Amino acid sequence: MPPIIEDPRHTKSAPSTRWALASLSLSMLMPSLGTSIANIALPTLAQAFGASFQQAQWIVLAYLLAITTLIVSVGKLGDIFGRRRLLLIGISLFTLASLFCGVAPTLWLLFAARGLQGLGAAMMMALAVAMVGEIVPKERTGSAMGLLGTMSAIGTTLGPSLGGILIASFGWETIFLINVPLGIANALLAARFLPADHPNAKATQRGPDTIGTLLLALTLAAYALAMTMGRGSFGRVNIALLLATALGTALFMLAQTKVKSPLLRLSMFRDSTLTAGLAMSALVSTVMMATLVVGPFYLSSALGFDAAEVGAIMSAGPLVAALMGVPAGRIVDRFGTHRMTITGLVGMIAGLVLLSAMQGRFGMAGYIGPIAVVTANYAVFQAANNTMIMADIQPEQRGVISGMLNLSRNLGLITGASVMGAIFTLGSGTSDIITASPQAIATGMQITFAVGALLIVGALAVAITGMARSRRDTLAQEVS
């Protein structure tokens, strides 16, 4: 990657830096909480609005689709018009949309409000990661990335339990309204402590790539719908959407070669570090989604735990990731991104092999132990990979690269929900997983996590190849 251009930063006092990081942390916590807290409320919302469960699912899908389709575009807009300004807009939009969700009188208005909330979430997620380089020195980037990873994991962990308490005590409206005071506090912190913008004057004159933005959004929406519609069973609509995705990708790439200021410069994908990092992020996220898809069925049907016990066990993984985030970042700062990327992937493979091999043995401990190994090493990988991608890029590209990093993770999660779910069903030897026998579900789990281990082996091969290429490039530069 080209050498980083230092900004006039890092001269702020330590308390100011901490408050700025607090704002970025809230900007990661709120979107992840917005996803996980809504999932737990779907049965209640379906009943409240007199809707089917399939209709209620769009309360989650509208939010995820908005994030997935727009996160790269808002990152690019931040690079053009100023990341602090756009982050403040995102926080405000997320907060207002949360208020609209809480007072929505109809299901369709709730869908619309959730879409707006997803747009605000996309701005927050992309620009929070992008602004790390403007707040902390390069040698502390890993620690800051680890902190943001921790806050995202806390939001995921906190959502189901907090949502259950709020719904039982105050009604479903409060799962959305809880974001309003958080958003106000975040907006005040961001306005007071985040560094002033230094927009790219040349890019501002050229303006955003409207055609590229529209094509990318439509392409990503087609792919996300193909992976989520039909609940894992592919029909004609899914195939048509995948064909539309392929056509949209081709048109988008063609459009990027025709405009003066493209949304994505295709030449950036010649950077082996960036390409490898994005590929690994997508692969790892695909596998991590398997734990959320397979875990509840395995724990309830194969091991016989009740709903409360399943919820408690399922929270173990995100809890470990939350606890490991900051230590993982410090480890990355100390030992380097390449080494810790490989270490994290090797640890994940070990945990997945254990999870597959120990199915049915040692009960709860036989599940939580391997899951803890997987998620702890996932935290290490994520901190290392995010730091590797973001640490050495030019300031004017941070927003769009951060958006691509978040996009690769989201696409991995969407793909994992569909593909790993299909592998689980196929491995169980049944078309209806609900009525499958405990032994069939245990077998399906074993096969799913064995496939997951193989996918992480693929990510490890990408990491080792990228590390070797990086060393070769460094030697070539030294010789020249």
C-alpha positions as CSV (number, residue, x, y, z in Angstrom):
1,M,0.0,0.0,0.0
2,P,1.2,3.6,-0.5
3,P,2.7,5.2,2.5
4,I,0.3,6.8,4.9
5,I,0.1,10.6,4.9
6,E,0.1,11.9,8.4
7,D,-2.7,14.1,9.4
8,P,-2.2,17.1,11.8
9,R,-3.5,14.9,14.7
10,H,-2.4,13.0,17.8
11,T,-1.7,16.3,19.5
12,K,-4.9,16.1,21.5
13,S,-4.8,15.5,25.2
14,A,-5.3,11.9,26.5
15,P,-8.8,12.7,27.9
16,S,-10.0,14.2,24.6
17,T,-8.7,11.1,22.8
18,R,-10.6,8.8,25.2
19,W,-13.8,10.7,24.7
20,A,-13.4,10.6,21.0
21,L,-12.9,6.8,21.2
22,A,-16.0,6.7,23.4
23,S,-18.0,8.2,20.6
24,L,-16.6,5.8,18.0
25,S,-17.3,2.9,20.4
26,L,-21.0,4.0,20.8
27,S,-21.1,4.2,17.0
28,M,-20.2,0.5,16.8
29,L,-22.4,-0.5,19.8
30,M,-25.6,1.0,18.6
31,P,-25.8,-0.7,15.1
32,S,-25.0,-4.1,16.5
33,L,-27.5,-3.6,19.3
34,G,-30.0,-2.6,16.6
35,T,-29.6,-5.9,14.9
36,S,-29.6,-8.3,17.9
37,I,-32.3,-6.6,19.9
38,A,-34.8,-6.7,17.1
39,N,-34.4,-10.5,16.5
40,I,-35.7,-11.3,19.9
41,A,-38.8,-9.2,19.4
42,L,-40.0,-10.7,16.1
43,P,-42.7,-12.9,17.7
44,T,-44.0,-10.0,19.8
45,L,-44.0,-7.6,16.8
46,A,-45.8,-10.2,14.6
47,Q,-48.5,-10.4,17.2
48,A,-48.7,-6.6,17.8
49,F,-49.2,-5.8,14.1
50,G,-51.2,-9.0,13.2
51,A,-48.5,-10.1,10.7
52,S,-47.1,-13.4,9.7
53,F,-43.6,-14.4,10.9
54,Q,-42.4,-14.1,7.3
55,Q,-43.7,-10.5,7.1
56,A,-42.2,-9.7,10.5
57,Q,-38.8,-10.9,9.3
58,W,-38.6,-7.8,7.1
59,I,-38.2,-5.8,10.3
60,V,-34.7,-7.3,10.4
61,L,-34.1,-7.6,6.7
62,A,-34.9,-4.0,5.9
63,Y,-32.2,-2.9,8.4
64,L,-29.6,-5.4,7.1
65,L,-30.3,-4.6,3.5
66,A,-29.9,-0.9,4.1
67,I,-26.5,-1.5,5.8
68,T,-25.3,-4.0,3.2
69,T,-26.3,-2.0,0.1
70,L,-25.1,1.4,1.3
71,I,-22.1,0.9,3.5
72,V,-19.4,1.4,0.8
73,S,-21.2,4.4,-0.7
74,V,-21.4,6.2,2.6
75,G,-17.8,5.5,3.3
76,K,-16.9,7.1,0.0
77,L,-19.1,10.1,0.8
78,G,-17.3,10.5,4.1
79,D,-14.0,10.7,2.2
80,I,-15.4,13.4,-0.1
81,F,-17.4,15.6,2.2
82,G,-15.8,14.9,5.6
83,R,-16.1,11.9,7.8
84,R,-16.9,13.8,11.1
85,R,-19.8,15.6,9.4
86,L,-21.2,12.5,7.8
87,L,-20.8,10.5,11.1
88,L,-22.8,13.2,12.9
89,I,-25.5,12.9,10.2
90,G,-25.5,9.1,10.6
91,I,-25.8,9.3,14.4
92,S,-28.7,11.8,14.1
93,L,-30.5,9.7,11.4
94,F,-30.1,6.5,13.5
95,T,-31.5,8.3,16.6
96,L,-34.5,9.8,14.8
97,A,-35.2,6.6,12.9
98,S,-35.2,4.7,16.3
99,L,-37.8,7.2,17.6
100,F,-39.9,6.7,14.5
101,C,-39.6,2.9,14.9
102,G,-40.9,3.2,18.5
103,V,-44.0,5.2,17.5
104,A,-44.7,3.5,14.1
105,P,-48.5,2.9,13.9
106,T,-48.3,0.3,11.0
107,L,-45.9,-2.4,9.9
108,W,-45.1,-0.7,6.7
109,L,-44.0,2.5,8.4
110,L,-41.9,0.3,10.8
111,F,-40.2,-1.2,7.7
112,A,-39.5,2.3,6.4
113,A,-38.1,3.5,9.7
114,R,-35.9,0.4,10.0
115,G,-34.5,1.1,6.5
116,L,-33.6,4.7,7.6
117,Q,-32.1,3.2,10.8
118,G,-30.0,0.9,8.7
119,L,-28.7,3.9,6.6
120,G,-27.7,5.6,9.8
121,A,-26.1,2.4,11.0
122,A,-24.1,2.1,7.8
123,M,-22.7,5.6,8.2
124,M,-21.7,4.9,11.8
125,M,-20.1,1.5,11.2
126,A,-18.1,2.7,8.1
127,L,-16.9,6.0,9.5
128,A,-16.2,4.9,13.0
129,V,-13.5,2.4,11.7
130,A,-12.3,5.0,9.2
131,M,-11.8,7.7,11.9
132,V,-9.5,5.5,14.1
133,G,-6.5,6.7,12.1
134,E,-7.3,10.3,12.8
135,I,-7.5,9.8,16.6
136,V,-4.8,7.4,17.7
137,P,-1.2,6.9,16.6
138,K,-0.4,4.2,14.1
139,E,1.3,2.0,16.8
140,R,-2.0,2.0,18.8
141,T,-4.3,1.2,15.9
142,G,-4.6,-2.5,16.9
143,S,-5.8,-1.5,20.4
144,A,-8.4,0.9,19.0
145,M,-9.6,-1.7,16.5
146,G,-9.9,-4.2,19.4
147,L,-12.0,-1.8,21.4
148,L,-14.4,-1.2,18.5
149,G,-14.6,-5.0,18.0
150,T,-15.4,-5.3,21.7
151,M,-18.2,-2.8,21.6
152,S,-19.7,-4.5,18.5
153,A,-19.6,-7.8,20.4
154,I,-21.2,-6.3,23.5
155,G,-24.1,-5.0,21.4
156,T,-24.6,-8.4,19.9
157,T,-24.4,-10.1,23.4
158,L,-26.6,-7.5,25.1
159,G,-29.4,-7.4,22.6
160,P,-31.3,-10.6,23.4
161,S,-31.3,-10.2,27.2
162,L,-31.9,-6.4,27.2
163,G,-34.6,-6.8,24.6
164,G,-36.4,-9.5,26.6
165,I,-36.3,-7.4,29.7
166,L,-37.6,-4.2,27.9
167,I,-40.4,-6.1,26.1
168,A,-41.6,-7.8,29.3
169,S,-41.4,-4.7,31.4
170,F,-42.3,-1.7,29.1
171,G,-43.5,-3.1,25.7
172,W,-41.9,-3.6,22.3
173,E,-41.5,0.1,21.6
174,T,-38.7,0.5,24.1
175,I,-36.3,-1.8,22.2
176,F,-36.1,1.0,19.6
177,L,-36.5,4.0,22.0
178,I,-33.5,2.9,24.1
179,N,-31.4,4.1,21.2
180,V,-32.6,7.7,21.6
181,P,-30.7,8.6,24.8
182,L,-27.6,6.7,23.5
183,G,-27.8,8.6,20.2
184,I,-28.1,12.0,21.9
185,A,-25.1,11.2,24.1
186,N,-23.1,10.0,21.1
187,A,-24.0,13.1,19.0
188,L,-22.8,15.4,21.8
189,L,-19.5,13.4,22.2
190,A,-18.9,13.4,18.4
191,A,-19.6,17.1,18.0
192,R,-17.3,18.0,20.9
193,F,-14.3,15.6,20.6
194,L,-14.0,14.2,17.1
195,P,-11.3,16.0,15.0
196,A,-12.3,18.5,12.4
197,D,-12.8,17.4,8.8
198,H,-10.2,17.9,6.1
199,P,-12.3,17.0,3.0
200,N,-10.6,16.1,-0.3
201,A,-11.1,19.4,-2.3
202,K,-10.5,17.7,-5.7
203,A,-13.0,14.9,-5.0
204,T,-15.5,17.4,-3.7
205,Q,-15.4,19.3,-7.0
206,R,-15.9,16.1,-9.0
207,G,-18.8,15.0,-6.8
208,P,-20.0,11.5,-5.9
209,D,-20.3,8.7,-8.5
210,T,-24.1,8.5,-8.7
211,I,-24.3,5.8,-11.4
212,G,-21.7,3.6,-9.6
213,T,-23.4,4.1,-6.3
214,L,-26.8,3.1,-7.7
215,L,-25.5,0.1,-9.6
216,L,-23.6,-1.2,-6.5
217,A,-26.6,-0.7,-4.2
218,L,-28.9,-2.6,-6.6
219,T,-26.3,-5.4,-7.1
220,L,-25.8,-5.9,-3.4
221,A,-29.5,-5.8,-2.7
222,A,-30.1,-8.5,-5.4
223,Y,-27.4,-10.7,-3.8
224,A,-28.7,-10.2,-0.2
225,L,-32.2,-11.0,-1.3
226,A,-31.0,-14.1,-3.1
227,M,-29.3,-15.3,0.0
228,T,-32.2,-14.6,2.4
229,M,-35.4,-15.3,0.5
230,G,-36.8,-18.8,0.7
231,R,-35.1,-19.6,4.1
232,G,-32.2,-21.5,2.5
233,S,-34.1,-23.3,-0.3
234,F,-33.2,-22.0,-3.7
235,G,-35.9,-21.5,-6.3
236,R,-36.4,-19.6,-9.5
237,V,-36.5,-16.2,-7.8
238,N,-33.2,-16.9,-6.0
239,I,-31.5,-17.9,-9.3
240,A,-32.9,-14.9,-11.1
241,L,-31.6,-12.6,-8.3
242,L,-28.1,-14.3,-8.5
243,L,-28.1,-13.7,-12.3
244,A,-29.1,-10.1,-11.7
245,T,-26.2,-9.9,-9.2
246,A,-23.7,-11.2,-11.9
247,L,-25.1,-8.7,-14.5
248,G,-25.0,-5.8,-12.0
249,T,-21.4,-6.7,-11.0
250,A,-20.3,-6.6,-14.7
251,L,-22.1,-3.3,-15.3
252,F,-20.7,-1.8,-12.1
253,M,-17.1,-2.7,-13.1
254,L,-17.7,-1.2,-16.6
255,A,-19.1,2.0,-15.1
256,Q,-16.1,2.4,-12.8
257,T,-13.8,2.5,-15.8
258,K,-15.8,5.3,-17.5
259,V,-16.1,8.0,-14.8
260,K,-13.5,10.4,-13.6
261,S,-14.1,9.9,-9.9
262,P,-15.3,6.3,-9.5
263,L,-16.8,5.0,-6.3
264,L,-14.2,2.2,-6.3
265,R,-10.9,2.4,-8.2
266,L,-10.5,-1.1,-9.6
267,S,-6.7,-0.6,-9.4
268,M,-6.9,-0.8,-5.6
269,F,-7.6,-4.5,-5.9
270,R,-4.1,-5.0,-7.2
271,D,-3.0,-4.4,-3.6
272,S,-2.6,-7.9,-2.3
273,T,-3.0,-6.9,1.4
274,L,-6.4,-5.3,0.8
275,T,-7.6,-8.1,-1.5
276,A,-6.5,-10.8,0.9
277,G,-7.9,-9.0,3.9
278,L,-11.3,-8.6,2.4
279,A,-11.4,-12.3,1.2
280,M,-10.4,-13.5,4.7
281,S,-13.0,-11.3,6.3
282,A,-15.8,-12.7,4.1
283,L,-14.7,-16.4,4.7
284,V,-14.4,-16.0,8.4
285,S,-17.7,-14.2,8.8
286,T,-19.4,-17.0,6.7
287,V,-18.1,-19.6,9.2
288,M,-19.0,-17.5,12.3
289,M,-22.6,-17.3,11.1
290,A,-22.7,-21.1,11.3
291,T,-22.5,-20.9,15.1
292,L,-25.6,-18.7,15.2
293,V,-27.5,-20.9,12.6
294,V,-26.6,-24.3,13.9
295,G,-26.1,-23.7,17.6
296,P,-29.8,-23.2,18.7
297,F,-31.0,-26.4,16.9
298,Y,-28.1,-28.5,18.2
299,L,-28.4,-27.3,21.8
300,S,-32.2,-27.7,22.0
301,S,-32.9,-30.8,19.8
302,A,-29.7,-32.8,20.2
303,L,-28.6,-31.9,23.7
304,G,-32.0,-31.2,25.2
305,F,-31.6,-27.8,26.7
306,D,-34.6,-25.5,27.2
307,A,-35.0,-22.1,25.7
308,A,-33.5,-20.2,28.6
309,E,-30.5,-22.5,28.8
310,V,-30.0,-22.2,25.0
311,G,-30.0,-18.4,25.3
312,A,-27.4,-18.4,28.1
313,I,-25.1,-20.9,26.2
314,M,-25.4,-18.9,22.9
315,S,-24.3,-15.8,24.7
316,A,-21.0,-17.4,25.7
317,G,-19.4,-16.8,22.3
318,P,-20.2,-13.1,21.9
319,L,-19.2,-12.6,25.6
320,V,-15.8,-14.2,25.0
321,A,-15.3,-12.0,21.9
322,A,-16.3,-8.9,23.9
323,L,-13.8,-9.8,26.7
324,M,-11.0,-10.6,24.2
325,G,-11.4,-7.5,22.0
326,V,-9.1,-5.1,23.8
327,P,-6.4,-7.6,24.8
328,A,-6.4,-8.9,21.2
329,G,-5.8,-5.4,19.9
330,R,-2.9,-5.0,22.3
331,I,-1.4,-8.3,21.2
332,V,-1.7,-7.2,17.6
333,D,0.2,-3.9,18.3
334,R,2.9,-5.9,20.0
335,F,3.4,-8.9,17.7
336,G,2.3,-7.5,14.3
337,T,-0.7,-8.0,12.1
338,H,0.5,-10.8,9.8
339,R,1.7,-13.0,12.6
340,M,-1.5,-12.6,14.6
341,T,-3.8,-13.0,11.6
342,I,-2.3,-16.4,11.1
343,T,-2.4,-17.2,14.8
344,G,-6.1,-16.3,15.0
345,L,-6.9,-18.5,12.0
346,V,-5.0,-21.5,13.3
347,G,-6.8,-21.1,16.7
348,M,-10.1,-20.9,14.9
349,I,-9.4,-24.1,13.0
350,A,-8.5,-25.9,16.2
351,G,-11.7,-24.8,17.9
352,L,-13.8,-25.8,14.9
353,V,-12.2,-29.3,14.8
354,L,-12.8,-29.7,18.5
355,L,-16.4,-28.6,18.1
356,S,-17.0,-31.1,15.3
357,A,-15.1,-33.9,17.1
358,M,-16.7,-33.5,20.6
359,Q,-20.3,-33.3,19.5
360,G,-22.6,-34.9,22.1
361,R,-19.8,-35.3,24.6
362,F,-19.4,-33.5,27.9
363,G,-22.8,-31.7,27.4
364,M,-22.7,-28.0,27.9
365,A,-18.9,-27.9,28.5
366,G,-18.3,-29.8,25.3
367,Y,-20.0,-27.0,23.4
368,I,-18.9,-23.9,25.3
369,G,-15.2,-24.9,25.5
370,P,-14.6,-25.1,21.7
371,I,-16.9,-22.1,21.0
372,A,-14.8,-20.1,23.4
373,V,-11.6,-21.2,21.5
374,V,-13.2,-20.2,18.2
375,T,-14.5,-16.8,19.3
376,A,-11.4,-15.8,21.2
377,N,-9.2,-16.5,18.2
378,Y,-11.8,-14.7,16.0
379,A,-11.3,-11.6,18.1
380,V,-7.6,-11.9,17.5
381,F,-8.1,-12.4,13.8
382,Q,-10.5,-9.5,13.5
383,A,-8.3,-7.0,15.3
384,A,-5.3,-8.1,13.2
385,N,-7.0,-8.1,9.9
386,N,-8.8,-4.8,10.4
387,T,-5.5,-3.2,11.5
388,M,-3.6,-4.7,8.6
389,I,-6.1,-3.2,6.1
390,M,-6.7,0.2,7.7
391,A,-3.2,1.1,9.1
392,D,-1.3,2.0,6.0
393,I,-3.9,3.5,3.6
394,Q,-4.0,7.1,2.5
395,P,-6.3,9.3,4.6
396,E,-8.6,10.1,1.6
397,Q,-9.4,6.4,1.1
398,R,-10.2,5.5,4.7
399,G,-13.9,5.8,4.4
400,V,-14.4,3.7,1.3
401,I,-11.9,1.0,2.5
402,S,-13.7,0.9,5.9
403,G,-17.0,0.5,4.0
404,M,-15.6,-2.4,2.0
405,L,-14.3,-4.1,5.1
406,N,-17.7,-3.9,6.8
407,L,-19.3,-5.0,3.5
408,S,-17.1,-8.1,3.3
409,R,-18.2,-9.0,6.8
410,N,-21.9,-8.5,6.1
411,L,-21.7,-10.5,2.9
412,G,-20.0,-13.3,4.7
413,L,-22.8,-13.3,7.4
414,I,-25.5,-13.2,4.8
415,T,-23.8,-16.0,2.8
416,G,-23.2,-18.0,5.9
417,A,-26.9,-17.9,7.0
418,S,-27.9,-19.4,3.6
419,V,-25.0,-21.7,2.7
420,M,-24.0,-23.0,6.1
421,G,-27.7,-23.5,6.9
422,A,-28.1,-25.5,3.7
423,I,-25.0,-27.6,4.6
424,F,-26.5,-28.2,8.1
425,T,-29.8,-29.4,6.5
426,L,-28.1,-31.6,4.0
427,G,-25.8,-33.1,6.6
428,S,-28.8,-33.9,8.8
429,G,-30.2,-35.9,5.9
430,T,-33.7,-34.3,6.2
431,S,-35.6,-31.6,4.4
432,D,-37.3,-30.4,7.7
433,I,-34.7,-29.7,10.4
434,I,-37.5,-29.0,12.9
435,T,-38.6,-32.7,12.9
436,A,-35.1,-34.2,12.6
437,S,-33.9,-36.7,15.1
438,P,-31.3,-35.7,17.7
439,Q,-28.7,-38.0,16.1
440,A,-29.4,-36.5,12.6
441,I,-29.0,-32.9,14.0
442,A,-25.8,-33.9,15.8
443,T,-24.4,-35.4,12.5
444,G,-25.4,-32.2,10.6
445,M,-23.6,-30.1,13.2
446,Q,-20.5,-32.2,12.9
447,I,-20.5,-31.9,9.1
448,T,-21.2,-28.2,9.2
449,F,-18.3,-27.3,11.5
450,A,-16.0,-29.7,9.6
451,V,-16.8,-27.7,6.4
452,G,-16.3,-24.5,8.4
453,A,-12.8,-25.7,9.5
454,L,-12.0,-26.3,5.8
455,L,-13.1,-22.7,4.9
456,I,-10.8,-21.3,7.6
457,V,-8.0,-23.4,6.1
458,G,-8.7,-21.6,2.9
459,A,-8.5,-18.3,4.7
460,L,-5.2,-19.4,6.3
461,A,-3.8,-20.2,2.8
462,V,-4.7,-16.7,1.7
463,A,-3.0,-15.2,4.8
464,I,0.2,-17.2,4.3
465,T,0.3,-16.4,0.6
466,G,-0.3,-12.7,1.4
467,M,2.4,-12.7,4.0
468,A,4.9,-14.3,1.6
469,R,4.0,-11.8,-1.1
470,S,4.4,-8.9,1.3
471,R,7.9,-10.0,2.4
472,R,8.9,-10.4,-1.3
473,D,7.7,-6.9,-2.1
474,T,9.6,-5.5,0.9
475,L,12.8,-7.3,-0.2
476,A,12.3,-6.0,-3.7
477,Q,12.0,-2.4,-2.4
478,E,15.1,-2.7,-0.3
479,V,17.1,-4.1,-3.2
480,S,15.9,-1.2,-5.5
